[in-house]
Amino acid sequence: MVSAPRCRPGARGLLALLLLLLPLPLAGACRKSCEHPGDLANGKIHITDLLFGSNITFSCDKGFRLVGHDTSQCVIDGTRVTWNHKLPFCEAGCQKPEVQTGSMVNALDEKMWYHVNETLPFKCSPGYQFSSHSQLPATDRCSITCLANGSWTALPVCKKQSTSDVCEMASVKEVNECGVSLERLRTLLEVQKLYLEIKKLELELKSQ
């Protein structure tokens, strides 16, 4: 008769201790589901399954950025199953606005994201002016503000200045290419300057 193998003295106690430290059987956990994570304001939760081991992903609507983890997994936590990451939130932050033939007045203001109510001043490139202020010099500023819904107030539009028959080129080389003499150009520029000063004065009188 073959006798059953015996543990050495003290081994039985160690084996019993190891059994007590083992986690719950995974077979039981596989049949459990995590609770629905809830709603993500200004964003979406992409769910395929809520069972143990499944993953969910998060994304934000346009104009908002995700703060927190973009994924979460249903895992074991003690005697229950739960998501390993908290629900993130979507923060309103407009992306950098683009103004054709224009730029930010302060280059340091340029960044990837902006906060609600943040205001940015813009200026048009040389030879262009804001379409809503066609009577003002092109150096005037126009500001936009970041709204709570993640969008910007109406972006300014820079259009080419109307200079009648004034050559828009300023350098001697460009002037020669335009076929306008320096004396003629000087006269036309003086006329334009006087015209702009008159228009500016008219607007100042109207605002009083």
LINVENFEN-V172038 format. One record per residue. SS is DSSP state (@ for helix, = for strand, . for the rest). PSI is psi as a letter, one per 20 degrees, with the letter a starting at -180 (999 if undefined). Layout:
BEGIN
<<SS PSI> <SS PSI>>
END
This chain:
BEGIN
<<. p> <. p> <. q> <. q> <. q> <. q> <. q> <. q> <. p> <. i> <@ h> <@ g> <@ h> <@ g> <@ g> <@ h> <@ h> <@ h> <@ h> <@ h> <@ i> <. q> <. r> <. q> <. p> <@ h> <@ h> <@ h> <@ h> <. h> <. i> <. q> <= q> <. q> <. q> <. p> <. i> <. a> <. q> <. o> <. p> <. k> <= a> <= q> <= p> <= o> <= p> <. h> <. q> <. j> <= q> <. p> <. i> <. r> <= q> <= q> <= q> <= q> <= q> <= q> <. r> <. p> <. i> <= q> <= q> <= p> <= o> <. a> <. q> <. i> <= r> <= q> <= q> <= o> <= r> <= p> <= n> <. d> <. j> <= r> <= q> <= r> <= p> <. i> <. q> <. q> <. p> <. a> <= q> <= o> <= p> <= p> <. o> <= q> <= r> <. p> <. q> <. p> <. o> <. q> <. k> <= r> <= r> <= q> <. g> <. o> <@ h> <@ i> <@ i> <. p> <. r> <. h> <= q> <= q> <. q> <. p> <. j> <. p> <= p> <= p> <= p> <= q> <= q> <= q> <. q> <. p> <. j> <= q> <= r> <= p> <@ h> <@ i> <@ l> <. i> <. i> <. q> <. q> <. i> <. i> <. q> <. q> <= p> <= q> <= q> <= q> <= p> <. r> <. h> <. j> <. j> <. r> <= q> <. r> <. p> <. p> <. q> <. p> <= p> <= r> <= p> <. q> <. o> <. k> <. d> <. k> <. p> <. p> <. i> <. q> <. h> <. q> <@ g> <@ g> <@ h> <@ g> <@ h> <@ h> <@ i> <. k> <. p> <. q> <@ h> <@ g> <@ g> <@ g> <@ g> <@ g> <@ h> <@ h> <@ h> <@ g> <@ g> <@ g> <@ g> <@ g> <@ h> <@ h> <@ g> <@ h> <@ h> <@ h> <@ g> <@ h> <@ h> <@ h> <@ h> <@ i> <. 999>>
END
